[in-house]
C-alpha cells in the first residue's frame, strides 16, 4: 500500500502498524476526539514513528484528508452505526481495487455494516470469526 488512512485512530496503534508493514507508504490518522489526537502524537514520539499526519476530523470530513484520497488502504475501527452513517464517504475514499478494513462492530451488526458498504459498490472479501469480527472489503 502507498496511501493509507486510519479513521477513528484512537491511540494510533493501527496507523503505526500499517506504517511498519508498508514503510514507503504515506499514512494519516484521524479521530473526532482532539484528546485522542494528542495521545497519537505522544505515542508516535514515544515509539519513534515519523511522518504520520494526524488530523481531528469526523471521519474524512477534513480538507487535507479529502485532498489525499483515494486511499489504497482504509482502516476504520469505530462503532457500527458511525460506520454505516459514513459508508458513502468512506467507500468513496477507497481507490479502485483498494482495501477497506472495518472493525469495532459486534457479530450481530456485521450484516448491516456489510450491506451499507455493498450499497456503495464495495465487495466483501472476508469476515473474521468471533464476537468482534473484522470485515475486509475491496473497492470497485
C-alpha positions in Angstrom: 0.0 0.0 0.0 1.2 3.5 -0.8 -1.6 5.8 0.7 -3.2 4.7 4.0 -5.7 6.3 6.4 -6.7 5.1 9.8 -10.2 6.6 10.6 -11.1 6.7 14.3 -7.5 6.1 15.2 -7.8 6.2 19.0 -4.3 5.7 20.2 -2.7 5.4 16.7 -1.9 1.7 17.0 -3.3 0.6 13.7 -1.7 3.5 11.8 1.6 2.7 13.4 1.3 -1.0 12.4 0.4 0.0 8.9 3.5 2.3 8.7 5.7 -0.6 9.9 4.3 -3.0 7.4 4.5 -0.6 4.5 7.3 1.8 5.3 7.2 3.7 2.0 3.5 4.5 2.3 2.1 7.9 3.2 -0.1 7.5 6.2 -2.6 9.6 8.0 -4.8 9.1 11.0 -8.0 10.9 12.1 -10.2 10.9 15.1 -13.2 13.0 16.1 -11.7 13.5 19.6 -8.9 16.1 19.9 -7.6 14.4 23.1 -7.1 11.2 21.1 -5.0 13.1 18.5 -2.8 14.4 21.3 -2.4 10.8 22.5 -1.5 9.7 19.0 1.2 12.4 18.8 2.6 11.3 22.2 2.6 7.7 21.2 4.2 8.4 17.9 7.0 10.3 19.7 7.5 7.5 22.3 7.6 4.9 19.5 9.7 7.0 17.1 7.0 6.9 14.5 7.8 9.7 12.0 5.8 11.0 9.0 2.3 10.2 10.2 -0.2 13.0 9.5 -2.8 13.3 12.3 -6.0 15.3 12.0 -9.0 16.0 14.1 -11.9 15.1 11.9 -15.3 13.4 11.8 -14.5 10.6 9.5 -12.9 12.1 6.4 -14.6 15.5 6.8 -11.3 17.5 6.6 -9.8 19.2 3.5 -6.4 17.5 4.0 -7.9 14.0 4.1 -10.1 14.7 1.1 -7.1 16.0 -0.8 -5.1 12.8 -0.1 -7.8 10.5 -1.4 -8.2 8.0 -2.9 -6.5 5.6 -0.4 -5.1 2.2 -1.2 -5.9 1.1 2.4 -8.6 2.5 4.6 -8.8 1.2 8.2 -11.8 2.2 10.3 -12.1 0.8 13.9 -15.2 2.5 15.1 -18.7 1.6 16.2 -21.2 0.1 13.8 -23.7 3.0 13.5 -21.0 5.5 12.6 -19.6 3.0 10.1 -23.0 2.8 8.5 -23.6 6.5 8.6 -20.2 7.2 6.9 -20.5 4.4 4.3 -20.8 6.7 1.3 -17.9 8.9 2.5 -15.6 6.1 3.4 -16.3 4.0 0.3 -15.8 7.0 -2.0 -12.3 7.4 -0.4 -11.1 3.9 -1.3 -9.1 3.6 -4.5 -10.2 1.4 -7.4 -9.2 -2.1 -6.2 -8.1 -0.7 -2.8 -8.8 -2.4 0.5 -11.1 -1.4 3.4 -10.8 -2.9 6.8 -13.7 -2.3 9.2 -13.6 -3.2 12.9 -15.2 -2.2 16.1 -18.6 -3.9 15.4 -20.3 -6.8 17.0 -21.0 -10.0 15.0 -24.7 -9.1 15.3 -24.0 -5.8 13.5 -21.8 -7.2 10.7 -24.6 -7.9 8.2 -25.9 -4.3 8.4 -22.5 -2.8 8.1 -21.7 -5.1 5.1 -25.0 -4.2 3.4 -24.2 -0.4 3.8 -20.9 -0.8 2.1 -22.1 -3.2 -0.6 -24.7 -0.5 -1.5 -21.7 1.8 -2.1 -20.1 -0.7 -4.5 -17.7 -2.4 -2.1 -17.2 -6.2 -2.2 -16.8 -8.3 1.0 -13.7 -10.4 0.7 -13.7 -11.9 4.2 -15.3 -11.6 7.6 -13.3 -12.7 10.7 -14.9 -15.0 13.2 -16.0 -14.3 16.7 -17.9 -11.7 18.6 -15.9 -8.8 17.2 -15.4 -9.6 13.5 -13.2 -7.7 11.1 -14.6 -7.1 7.7 -12.2 -6.9 4.8 -13.7 -5.3 1.7 -12.4 -4.3 -1.8 -13.1 -1.2 -3.7 -14.9 -1.3 -7.1 
